[in-house]
Amino acid sequence: MRYFSILLSVVFVLGCVPYSDNPLTAPNKEQLDSSILGTWFWKDENESGYVHIGLDEESKLLRLIMLEIDRDGELEASEFSGHTSSLEGNKYLNLKWVHPEQDEIIGYMFVKYTASTDSLGLALMDSEVAEKAINIGSLKGQVKKGNWSSSVHIKEGQKELQEFIVRKDKELFPEMKHLRRLELPNHRPDQTL
């Protein structure tokens, strides 16, 4: 699961995850998928982490908070805001970075997901596929090359973006990693903590 945490924390800092001016669907177009609400976790030999997904009362959007704890006890926290979209039977998160603030990343990141009662599968968009599509002109956007990475900024309109995502879904989201649902023990109100 280290793959997931490394990607979410490091790729944003390096600008490797494509971001889009437009979401796949408008935030209020579809009902939010409640199957992803809850706390999900991973654990490997070097770190563990939790992804908490709930609703923000004020905005009525999803609030996603990720906490990572490495084997030295260092804690990192990331927060996102967003909503769910469904296209041709596939489900996606449209996420905007909230904390820590990112000056260069102002748009939406897309994450494909599957959810069951005990598992949440997540797949981040492959930046090389998006970069190639922009370079050959099949997707409107901009690629900025850096010393260590590229920044992929998608500027395509929503309808064309949806068509591109549906057409290239398997290439764009090649690897899904699964987190398990955290089931808290039953707690009776008369019990002390």
C-alpha atoms as one frame of an Amber mdcrd trajectory, in Angstrom:
protein
   0.000   0.000   0.000   3.069   2.192   0.217   2.439   2.892  -3.486  -0.787
   4.718  -2.635   0.577   6.882   0.147   3.728   7.766  -1.752   1.706   8.754
  -4.784  -0.771  10.906  -2.906   1.808  12.747  -0.833   4.855  12.974  -3.096
   3.347  13.328  -6.551   1.397  16.399  -5.589   4.502  18.081  -4.277   6.373
  17.192  -7.454   3.406  18.034  -9.686   3.207  14.562 -11.247  -0.540  14.004
 -10.967  -2.570  15.603 -13.758  -5.044  18.240 -12.664  -7.972  19.664 -14.598
  -9.715  23.022 -14.760 -13.042  21.176 -14.990 -14.513  18.331 -12.930 -15.933
  15.287 -14.720 -19.433  16.309 -13.624 -20.749  19.344 -11.782 -20.564  18.973
  -7.982 -24.351  19.019  -7.601 -25.282  17.012 -10.703 -25.250  13.546  -9.127
 -26.009  12.323  -5.633 -22.798  11.643  -3.718 -21.889   7.956  -3.525 -22.349
   7.104   0.154 -20.606   3.718  -0.250 -17.224   5.429   0.169 -18.081   7.185
   3.429 -16.149   5.885   6.402 -12.601   5.213   7.473 -10.273   3.120   5.329
  -6.738   2.006   6.164  -3.584   0.358   4.961  -0.593  -1.089   6.791   2.739
  -2.277   5.530   6.153  -2.766   7.088   7.199   0.886   6.676   4.027   2.822
   7.388   0.319   2.768   7.985  -2.385   5.223   7.221  -6.019   6.138   7.289
  -8.294   7.787   4.786 -11.367   9.346   6.377 -14.182  10.221   3.968 -17.233
  12.121   5.127 -19.507  14.991   4.211 -18.757  18.639   4.800 -21.906  20.102
   6.337 -21.403  23.577   4.923 -20.389  22.812   1.313 -22.296  19.507   1.008
 -19.195  18.084  -0.692 -17.005  15.149   0.279 -14.226  15.823   2.725 -11.301
  13.413   2.481  -8.541  13.465   5.080  -5.504  11.206   4.778  -3.196  10.520
   7.728   0.078   8.633   7.263   2.323   7.394  10.057   5.770   6.143   9.105
   7.804   3.685  11.162   9.632   6.582  12.861   6.304   7.887  14.143   6.206
  10.896  11.813   2.635  11.924  10.985   1.615  13.586   7.716  -1.869  14.897
   7.006  -3.503  15.835   3.691  -7.015  17.126   3.076  -9.126  17.178  -0.079
 -12.616  18.351  -1.009 -14.673  16.910  -3.840 -17.512  14.877  -5.206 -18.213
  11.617  -7.022 -18.962  11.096 -10.716 -20.202   8.086 -12.645 -19.365   7.626
 -16.350 -20.297   4.514 -18.344 -20.439   2.379 -15.187 -17.097   3.594 -13.803
 -16.854   5.718 -10.669 -14.486   8.608 -10.083 -13.588  11.080  -7.354 -13.130
  14.732  -8.385 -10.771  16.043  -5.700  -9.325  19.466  -4.964  -6.332  19.868
  -2.693  -7.209  21.743   0.534  -4.320  21.209   2.974  -1.430  21.722   2.949
  -1.981  24.509   0.424  -0.563  24.013  -3.049   0.080  27.135  -5.125   0.451
  25.397  -8.477  -2.364  22.851  -8.159  -5.667  24.686  -8.369  -7.817  22.239
 -10.299  -9.305  18.790  -9.906  -7.452  15.518  -9.566  -9.314  12.406 -10.753
  -9.214   9.106  -8.882 -11.071   6.042 -10.150 -12.590   3.965  -7.368 -14.543
   0.839  -6.541 -16.215   0.294  -3.200 -17.575  -2.725  -1.379 -18.659  -3.158
   2.213 -15.093  -3.877   3.365 -12.779  -2.529   0.627 -12.089   0.720  -1.233
 -10.084   0.442  -4.430  -8.319   3.596  -5.644  -6.459   4.267  -8.898  -4.644
   7.521  -9.644  -4.504   8.892 -13.187  -1.356   7.993 -15.132   0.296  11.314
 -15.968   2.237   9.883 -18.928  -0.978   8.931 -20.744  -2.461  12.403 -20.199
   0.828  14.073 -21.181   1.021  12.071 -24.404  -2.600  12.939 -25.289  -1.866
  16.651 -24.757   1.331  16.459 -26.829  -0.435  14.852 -29.806  -3.431  17.190
 -29.556  -6.156  14.726 -28.543  -6.615  16.494 -25.180  -6.436  20.234 -24.546
  -3.901  21.110 -21.920  -0.414  22.173 -21.034   2.672  20.224 -19.984   5.419
  22.002 -18.065   8.715  20.136 -17.850  10.745  20.440 -14.667  14.097  19.033
 -13.637  12.587  16.018 -11.885   9.038  15.834 -13.189   6.363  17.240 -15.468
   3.261  19.177 -14.534   0.164  18.163 -16.529  -2.635  20.735 -16.619  -5.812
  19.607 -18.453  -7.828  22.456 -19.982 -10.404  20.402 -21.890 -14.114  21.247
 -21.678 -16.262  18.967 -19.524 -18.054  17.050 -22.322 -14.835  16.370 -24.246
 -13.067  15.483 -20.989 -15.757  12.919 -20.172 -15.422  11.374 -23.647 -11.638
  11.200 -23.275 -11.840   9.579 -19.819 -14.365   6.973 -21.009 -12.336   6.185
 -24.146  -8.962   5.927 -22.344 -10.123   4.649 -18.928  -8.031   1.449 -18.860
  -4.857   3.306 -19.910  -5.452   6.279 -17.609  -6.138   4.199 -14.483  -4.028
   1.035 -14.899  -3.440   0.055 -11.269  -5.961  -0.080  -8.451  -4.835  -0.385
  -4.834  -7.258  -1.503  -2.121  -7.736  -0.166   1.378  -9.741  -1.979   4.027
 -12.633  -0.467   5.947 -11.949   0.217   9.594 -14.690  -1.328  11.699 -14.876
   0.220  15.128 -15.964  -1.950  18.042 -19.521  -1.527  19.209 -19.799   1.127
  21.860 -22.755   1.499  24.172 -23.552   5.002  25.448 -23.341   3.791  29.068
 -19.741   2.539  28.614 -16.819   4.705  29.581 -13.952   5.124  27.158
